[in-house]
C-alpha cells in the first residue's frame, strides 16, 4: 500500500507546469500598445528569436529545457520581484507551446508577482509580425551576431 503514494509523488514531479491564470495573460493587441516599462523576455527557441522579435525583448532561453530555465533565472536575477515582466514564445500554437508554462512556473517559484504571458494563438509570424505589431529584425545575417541579450 505504501507504494501508491510514492508512485503518485513521482507522477506529480513530472506533471506539466500549471496553466496560467486569466490575470497572467495578455493578448497581442493589448500588449502591443502598452509595452513600455515591462521587462520583455523571449522564452522560446533562439532560432526563432534571432531573425525577429519584439523590440527590447531579451532572449531568456527555452522554458522547456533546464538550461533555458537557468538562462531565464540569470536574466531576472537583479530584478525586483514586483517588476512588470511579460514572457512570450510564439513557436507554435498556444495550447501546444512547451516553453511558456515552465518559464511562468519558474518565475512564480522565484517570487515574481507581476508576470504575464503574451498569448500568441498560432505563432509569432501570424499573430504578431503579420499584424504589423512592432518587430526588431536582425540586420546582420551572420550567425551569432547582433540582438540584445542574444545567447551565442
MDAnalysis code that builds the backbone (N, CA, C; Angstrom):
import MDAnalysis as mda
import numpy as np

u = mda.Universe.empty(456, n_residues=152, atom_resindex=np.repeat(np.arange(152), 3), trajectory=True)
u.add_TopologyAttr("name", ["N", "CA", "C"] * 152)
u.add_TopologyAttr("resid", np.arange(1, 153))
u.add_TopologyAttr("resname", ["UNK", "UNK", "UNK", "UNK", "UNK", "UNK", "UNK", "UNK", "UNK", "UNK", "UNK", "UNK", "UNK", "UNK", "UNK", "UNK", "UNK", "UNK", "UNK", "UNK", "UNK", "UNK", "UNK", "UNK", "UNK", "UNK", "UNK", "UNK", "UNK", "UNK", "UNK", "UNK", "UNK", "UNK", "UNK", "UNK", "UNK", "UNK", "UNK", "UNK", "UNK", "UNK", "UNK", "UNK", "UNK", "UNK", "UNK", "UNK", "UNK", "UNK", "UNK", "UNK", "UNK", "UNK", "UNK", "UNK", "UNK", "UNK", "UNK", "UNK", "UNK", "UNK", "UNK", "UNK", "UNK", "UNK", "UNK", "UNK", "UNK", "UNK", "UNK", "UNK", "UNK", "UNK", "UNK", "UNK", "UNK", "UNK", "UNK", "UNK", "UNK", "UNK", "UNK", "UNK", "UNK", "UNK", "UNK", "UNK", "UNK", "UNK", "UNK", "UNK", "UNK", "UNK", "UNK", "UNK", "UNK", "UNK", "UNK", "UNK", "UNK", "UNK", "UNK", "UNK", "UNK", "UNK", "UNK", "UNK", "UNK", "UNK", "UNK", "UNK", "UNK", "UNK", "UNK", "UNK", "UNK", "UNK", "UNK", "UNK", "UNK", "UNK", "UNK", "UNK", "UNK", "UNK", "UNK", "UNK", "UNK", "UNK", "UNK", "UNK", "UNK", "UNK", "UNK", "UNK", "UNK", "UNK", "UNK", "UNK", "UNK", "UNK", "UNK", "UNK", "UNK", "UNK", "UNK", "UNK", "UNK", "UNK", "UNK", "UNK"])
u.atoms.positions = np.array([
    [0.808, -1.204, 0.000],
    [0.000, 0.000, 0.000],
    [0.845, 1.260, 0.000],
    [1.990, 1.223, 0.585],
    [2.834, 2.415, 0.658],
    [3.411, 2.792, -0.700],
    [3.434, 1.883, -1.624],
    [3.989, 2.163, -2.949],
    [3.113, 3.132, -3.731],
    [1.830, 3.123, -3.495],
    [0.925, 4.005, -4.237],
    [1.249, 5.475, -3.986],
    [1.379, 5.937, -2.732],
    [1.723, 7.347, -2.538],
    [3.058, 7.719, -3.186],
    [4.035, 6.831, -3.137],
    [5.329, 7.119, -3.763],
    [5.163, 7.269, -5.266],
    [4.369, 6.396, -5.870],
    [4.119, 6.477, -7.311],
    [3.415, 7.788, -7.646],
    [2.438, 8.170, -6.827],
    [1.731, 9.432, -7.072],
    [2.662, 10.625, -6.950],
    [3.553, 10.591, -5.979],
    [4.527, 11.677, -5.837],
    [5.454, 11.736, -7.044],
    [5.869, 10.594, -7.523],
    [6.743, 10.555, -8.700],
    [6.021, 11.111, -9.917],
    [4.765, 10.742, -10.095],
    [3.994, 11.270, -11.227],
    [3.803, 12.775, -11.111],
    [3.560, 13.264, -9.915],
    [3.371, 14.700, -9.709],
    [4.627, 15.476, -10.067],
    [5.769, 14.897, -9.818],
    [7.031, 15.575, -10.134],
    [7.201, 15.794, -11.629],
    [6.582, 14.937, -12.429],
    [6.718, 15.046, -13.876],
    [5.474, 15.626, -14.532],
    [4.531, 16.108, -13.740],
    [3.309, 16.699, -14.280],
    [3.639, 17.995, -14.997],
    [2.861, 18.338, -16.027],
    [3.113, 19.599, -16.722],
    [2.928, 20.789, -15.798],
    [3.617, 21.875, -16.107],
    [3.511, 23.099, -15.306],
    [2.066, 23.594, -15.309],
    [1.699, 24.243, -14.232],
    [0.351, 24.764, -14.070],
    [0.031, 25.768, -15.171],
    [-1.190, 25.706, -15.654],
    [-1.627, 26.651, -16.681],
    [-1.678, 28.056, -16.101],
    [-1.437, 29.052, -16.952],
    [-1.509, 30.440, -16.470],
    [-2.926, 30.800, -16.024],
    [-3.004, 31.624, -15.000],
    [-4.300, 32.147, -14.565],
    [-4.704, 33.254, -15.547],
    [-5.977, 33.524, -15.613],
    [-6.501, 34.550, -16.525],
    [-5.794, 35.891, -16.317],
    [-5.525, 36.239, -15.068],
    [-4.868, 37.514, -14.756],
    [-3.413, 37.550, -15.235],
    [-2.857, 36.404, -15.574],
    [-1.466, 36.323, -16.022],
    [-1.352, 36.328, -17.542],
    [-2.456, 36.534, -18.241],
    [-2.445, 36.506, -19.699],
    [-2.656, 37.901, -20.272],
    [-2.008, 38.156, -21.386],
    [-2.204, 39.413, -22.102],
    [-2.246, 39.082, -23.596],
    [-3.160, 39.727, -24.313],
    [-3.278, 39.475, -25.747],
    [-2.308, 40.366, -26.526],
    [-2.022, 39.965, -27.731],
    [-1.104, 40.730, -28.582],
    [-1.591, 42.164, -28.767],
    [-2.866, 42.332, -29.070],
    [-3.416, 43.660, -29.300],
    [-3.300, 44.560, -28.086],
    [-3.588, 44.021, -26.910],
    [-3.479, 44.813, -25.680],
    [-2.029, 45.155, -25.370],
    [-1.141, 44.190, -25.552],
    [0.252, 44.401, -25.190],
    [0.982, 45.307, -26.166],
    [0.700, 45.199, -27.450],
    [1.410, 45.978, -28.470],
    [1.328, 47.479, -28.213],
    [0.224, 47.938, -27.650],
    [0.067, 49.355, -27.389],
    [0.583, 49.801, -26.025],
    [0.993, 48.863, -25.189],
    [1.395, 49.194, -23.820],
    [2.642, 48.425, -23.392],
    [3.670, 48.451, -24.225],
    [4.877, 47.672, -23.946],
    [5.869, 48.391, -23.048],
    [5.785, 49.702, -22.959],
    [6.793, 50.464, -22.213],
    [6.828, 50.073, -20.748],
    [8.037, 49.969, -20.236],
    [8.242, 49.706, -18.823],
    [8.355, 48.246, -18.443],
    [7.791, 47.364, -19.248],
    [7.848, 45.942, -18.913],
    [9.184, 45.342, -19.343],
    [9.642, 44.389, -18.582],
    [10.772, 43.573, -18.981],
    [10.189, 42.475, -19.857],
    [10.580, 42.450, -21.126],
    [10.012, 41.503, -22.084],
    [11.035, 40.403, -22.334],
    [10.619, 39.170, -22.057],
    [11.527, 38.039, -22.178],
    [11.004, 37.020, -23.184],
    [11.846, 36.683, -24.137],
    [11.507, 35.623, -25.089],
    [11.968, 34.310, -24.471],
    [11.023, 33.406, -24.199],
    [11.340, 32.147, -23.538],
    [11.212, 30.956, -24.490],
    [11.335, 31.256, -25.789],
    [11.269, 30.208, -26.801],
    [12.648, 29.835, -27.302],
    [12.677, 29.345, -28.505],
    [13.921, 28.856, -29.094],
    [14.686, 29.992, -29.762],
    [15.990, 30.013, -29.560],
    [16.842, 31.076, -30.076],
    [16.749, 31.196, -31.597],
    [16.569, 30.091, -32.284],
    [16.467, 30.116, -33.742],
    [15.261, 30.963, -34.190],
    [14.263, 31.092, -33.350],
    [13.103, 31.942, -33.658],
    [13.314, 33.377, -33.200],
    [14.064, 33.562, -32.133],
    [14.329, 34.908, -31.620],
    [15.264, 35.685, -32.546],
    [16.298, 35.025, -33.024],
    [17.354, 35.708, -33.790],
    [16.850, 36.524, -34.978],
    [16.039, 35.986, -35.872],
    [15.668, 36.788, -37.051],
    [14.723, 37.947, -36.752],
    [13.795, 37.774, -35.815],
    [12.884, 38.867, -35.458],
    [12.254, 38.581, -34.109],
    [12.036, 39.672, -33.375],
    [11.471, 39.558, -32.040],
    [10.850, 40.891, -31.640],
    [10.173, 40.898, -30.524],
    [9.568, 42.123, -30.014],
    [10.696, 43.081, -29.622],
    [10.621, 44.345, -30.071],
    [11.681, 45.305, -29.742],
    [11.927, 45.396, -28.236],
    [13.194, 45.366, -27.874],
    [13.577, 45.473, -26.478],
    [13.505, 44.167, -25.710],
    [12.999, 43.122, -26.348],
    [12.917, 41.851, -25.643],
    [14.301, 41.227, -25.511],
    [14.432, 40.413, -24.496],
    [15.695, 39.752, -24.203],
    [15.493, 38.258, -24.367],
    [16.429, 37.622, -25.037],
    [16.372, 36.168, -25.156],
    [16.700, 35.567, -23.795],
    [15.772, 34.734, -23.274],
    [15.939, 34.183, -21.930],
    [15.866, 32.660, -21.922],
    [16.268, 32.038, -22.999],
    [16.341, 30.579, -23.038],
    [14.997, 29.905, -23.216],
    [14.988, 28.704, -23.802],
    [13.719, 27.982, -23.962],
    [13.236, 27.446, -22.617],
    [12.027, 27.798, -22.248],
    [11.466, 27.391, -20.969],
    [11.276, 25.894, -20.819],
    [11.327, 25.162, -21.918],
    [11.113, 23.713, -21.860],
    [12.365, 22.932, -21.490],
    [13.497, 23.606, -21.383],
    [14.759, 22.919, -21.105],
    [15.377, 23.447, -19.809],
    [15.975, 22.561, -19.018],
    [16.598, 23.027, -17.766],
    [17.632, 24.129, -17.998],
    [18.420, 24.018, -19.054],
    [19.408, 25.065, -19.325],
    [18.733, 26.380, -19.719],
    [17.551, 26.302, -20.321],
    [16.788, 27.505, -20.636],
    [16.281, 28.189, -19.377],
    [15.823, 27.399, -18.422],
    [15.354, 27.961, -17.151],
    [16.523, 28.632, -16.423],
    [17.711, 28.082, -16.536],
    [18.888, 28.713, -15.916],
    [19.179, 30.070, -16.569],
    [19.043, 30.163, -17.897],
    [19.234, 31.443, -18.594],
    [18.176, 32.432, -18.119],
    [16.937, 31.969, -17.984],
    [15.846, 32.814, -17.500],
    [16.153, 33.337, -16.095],
    [16.610, 32.472, -15.226],
    [16.929, 32.884, -13.854],
    [18.022, 33.948, -13.832],
    [19.011, 33.806, -14.685],
    [20.078, 34.810, -14.766],
    [19.539, 36.129, -15.312],
    [18.605, 36.049, -16.259],
    [18.051, 37.264, -16.873],
    [17.276, 38.110, -15.870],
    [16.703, 37.478, -14.852],
    [15.878, 38.222, -13.891],
    [16.524, 38.342, -12.511],
    [17.716, 37.833, -12.358],
    [18.372, 37.780, -11.046],
    [18.443, 39.135, -10.345],
    [18.685, 40.196, -11.076],
    [18.844, 41.516, -10.461],
    [17.544, 42.328, -10.440],
    [16.465, 41.736, -10.890],
    [15.188, 42.460, -10.982],
    [14.416, 42.393, -9.666],
    [13.708, 43.484, -9.322],
    [12.845, 43.426, -8.138],
    [11.672, 42.471, -8.396],
    [11.191, 41.803, -7.359],
    [10.135, 40.804, -7.533],
    [8.790, 41.391, -7.937],
    [8.640, 42.711, -7.847],
    [7.392, 43.322, -8.299],
    [7.534, 43.963, -9.680],
    [8.619, 43.664, -10.382],
    [8.840, 44.189, -11.732],
    [7.786, 43.622, -12.677],
    [7.285, 44.455, -13.584],
    [6.333, 44.020, -14.598],
    [7.113, 43.230, -15.648],
    [6.832, 41.935, -15.761],
    [7.531, 41.055, -16.695],
    [6.507, 40.432, -17.627],
    [6.817, 40.440, -18.922],
    [5.982, 39.768, -19.912],
    [6.860, 38.754, -20.622],
    [6.399, 37.492, -20.631],
    [7.128, 36.441, -21.333],
    [6.350, 36.037, -22.578],
    [7.079, 35.613, -23.586],
    [6.417, 35.134, -24.796],
    [7.292, 34.111, -25.503],
    [6.655, 33.354, -26.392],
    [7.381, 32.369, -27.183],
    [6.990, 32.530, -28.647],
    [5.862, 31.961, -29.047],
    [5.414, 32.084, -30.433],
    [5.939, 31.004, -31.353],
    [6.429, 29.900, -30.789],
    [6.990, 28.833, -31.616],
    [5.909, 28.036, -32.334],
    [4.736, 27.952, -31.726],
    [3.687, 27.072, -32.230],
    [2.361, 27.513, -31.613],
    [1.269, 26.817, -31.922],
    [0.003, 27.199, -31.288],
    [0.101, 27.227, -29.760],
    [-0.559, 28.215, -29.171],
    [-0.512, 28.477, -27.730],
    [-0.734, 27.213, -26.902],
    [-1.727, 26.422, -27.251],
    [-2.051, 25.254, -26.435],
    [-1.030, 24.121, -26.550],
    [-0.089, 24.230, -27.471],
    [0.952, 23.214, -27.635],
    [2.344, 23.728, -27.243],
    [2.443, 24.986, -26.880],
    [3.749, 25.585, -26.586],
    [4.410, 24.912, -25.385],
    [5.634, 24.411, -25.565],
    [6.327, 23.743, -24.458],
    [7.104, 24.698, -23.553],
    [7.138, 25.979, -23.886],
    [8.057, 26.903, -23.220],
    [7.437, 27.863, -22.210],
    [6.249, 28.365, -22.470],
    [5.676, 29.421, -21.633],
    [5.325, 28.927, -20.233],
    [4.628, 27.816, -20.124],
    [4.197, 27.337, -18.798],
    [5.377, 27.066, -17.862],
    [6.421, 26.352, -18.309],
    [7.543, 26.143, -17.382],
    [8.256, 27.445, -17.007],
    [8.358, 28.381, -17.943],
    [9.010, 29.661, -17.645],
    [8.169, 30.447, -16.638],
    [6.872, 30.460, -16.823],
    [5.977, 31.149, -15.888],
    [6.065, 30.511, -14.507],
    [6.071, 29.188, -14.459],
    [6.183, 28.481, -13.180],
    [7.499, 28.811, -12.480],
    [8.587, 28.870, -13.233],
    [9.892, 29.196, -12.642],
    [9.890, 30.599, -12.060],
    [9.295, 31.549, -12.774],
    [9.243, 32.927, -12.278],
    [8.369, 33.025, -11.028],
    [7.266, 32.285, -11.003],
    [6.420, 32.244, -9.803],
    [7.224, 31.716, -8.623],
    [7.930, 30.588, -8.854],
    [8.725, 29.963, -7.786],
    [9.804, 30.905, -7.263],
    [10.310, 31.778, -8.119],
    [11.338, 32.736, -7.705],
    [10.742, 33.909, -6.934],
    [9.413, 34.009, -6.911],
    [8.759, 35.056, -6.130],
    [8.332, 36.275, -6.931],
    [8.390, 36.212, -8.257],
    [7.941, 37.350, -9.065],
    [6.418, 37.404, -9.057],
    [5.881, 38.597, -8.826],
    [4.441, 38.749, -8.614],
    [3.703, 39.445, -9.749],
    [4.426, 40.034, -10.692],
    [3.791, 40.755, -11.799],
    [4.261, 40.184, -13.138],
    [4.005, 38.907, -13.332],
    [4.418, 38.224, -14.558],
    [3.178, 37.916, -15.377],
    [3.251, 38.240, -16.654],
    [2.169, 37.904, -17.579],
    [2.754, 37.161, -18.769],
    [1.930, 36.330, -19.369],
    [2.321, 35.600, -20.568],
    [1.558, 36.172, -21.757],
    [2.287, 36.496, -22.805],
    [1.682, 37.005, -24.037],
    [1.076, 35.833, -24.791],
    [-0.220, 35.879, -25.001],
    [-0.918, 34.808, -25.707],
    [-0.708, 34.994, -27.207],
    [-0.055, 34.033, -27.812],
    [0.166, 34.024, -29.260],
    [-0.545, 32.775, -29.778],
    [-1.776, 32.928, -30.298],
    [-2.609, 31.769, -30.623],
    [-1.989, 30.765, -31.613],
    [-1.368, 31.241, -32.685],
    [-0.810, 30.325, -33.695],
    [0.716, 30.308, -33.683],
    [1.327, 31.467, -33.951],
    [2.789, 31.596, -33.930],
    [3.147, 33.077, -34.022],
    [4.406, 33.399, -33.790],
    [4.853, 34.795, -33.755],
    [4.608, 35.507, -35.087],
    [4.887, 34.846, -36.190],
    [4.701, 35.470, -37.505],
    [3.234, 35.834, -37.740],
    [2.353, 34.877, -37.568],
    [0.934, 35.083, -37.849],
    [0.283, 36.071, -36.889],
    [0.585, 35.923, -35.608],
    [-0.137, 36.683, -34.591],
    [0.567, 37.935, -34.101],
    [1.768, 38.202, -34.621],
    [2.472, 39.433, -34.233],
    [2.998, 40.146, -35.475],
    [3.932, 39.530, -36.158],
    [4.569, 40.186, -37.321],
    [3.568, 40.545, -38.413],
    [2.732, 39.576, -38.810],
    [1.775, 39.815, -39.896],
    [0.698, 40.825, -39.526],
    [0.549, 41.120, -38.250],
    [-0.432, 42.116, -37.801],
    [0.214, 43.485, -37.658],
    [1.449, 43.593, -38.113],
    [2.202, 44.847, -38.103],
    [2.435, 45.419, -36.709],
    [2.542, 44.539, -35.708],
    [2.975, 44.988, -34.396],
    [4.485, 45.207, -34.480],
    [5.054, 45.973, -33.563],
    [6.485, 46.294, -33.654],
    [7.366, 45.041, -33.631],
    [8.329, 45.029, -34.557],
    [9.268, 43.910, -34.668],
    [10.670, 44.463, -34.859],
    [11.612, 43.883, -34.153],
    [13.019, 44.212, -34.343],
    [13.611, 43.076, -35.172],
    [14.112, 43.432, -36.337],
    [14.700, 42.416, -37.213],
    [16.208, 42.527, -37.160],
    [16.855, 41.400, -37.242],
    [18.311, 41.380, -37.238],
    [18.812, 41.812, -38.601],
    [19.619, 42.851, -38.612],
    [20.146, 43.382, -39.865],
    [21.311, 42.545, -40.382],
    [22.063, 41.938, -39.477],
    [23.251, 41.176, -39.844],
    [22.906, 39.690, -39.939],
    [22.932, 39.117, -41.139],
    [22.543, 37.722, -41.293],
    [23.605, 36.720, -40.837],
    [24.759, 37.204, -40.389],
    [25.821, 36.310, -39.956],
    [25.434, 35.649, -38.637],
    [25.581, 34.341, -38.550],
    [25.244, 33.560, -37.366],
    [25.937, 34.097, -36.125],
    [25.148, 34.244, -35.034],
    [25.731, 34.590, -33.752],
    [26.033, 36.048, -33.525],
    [25.538, 36.936, -34.376],
    [25.796, 38.358, -34.173],
    [24.509, 39.114, -33.956],
    [24.636, 40.234, -33.267],
    [23.512, 41.151, -33.112],
    [22.465, 40.665, -32.119],
    [21.574, 41.573, -31.736],
    [20.460, 41.236, -30.874],
    [20.782, 41.377, -29.401],
    [19.983, 42.184, -28.720],
    [20.152, 42.397, -27.284],
    [19.876, 41.095, -26.543],
    [20.740, 40.745, -25.630],
    [20.524, 39.586, -24.795],
    [20.621, 38.267, -25.528],
    [21.164, 38.267, -26.712],
    [21.174, 37.064, -27.533],
    [22.177, 36.045, -27.017],
    [21.699, 34.825, -26.832],
    [22.593, 33.748, -26.428],
    [23.391, 33.299, -27.639],
    [24.651, 33.106, -27.473],
    [25.502, 32.707, -28.592],
    [25.580, 31.216, -28.699],
])
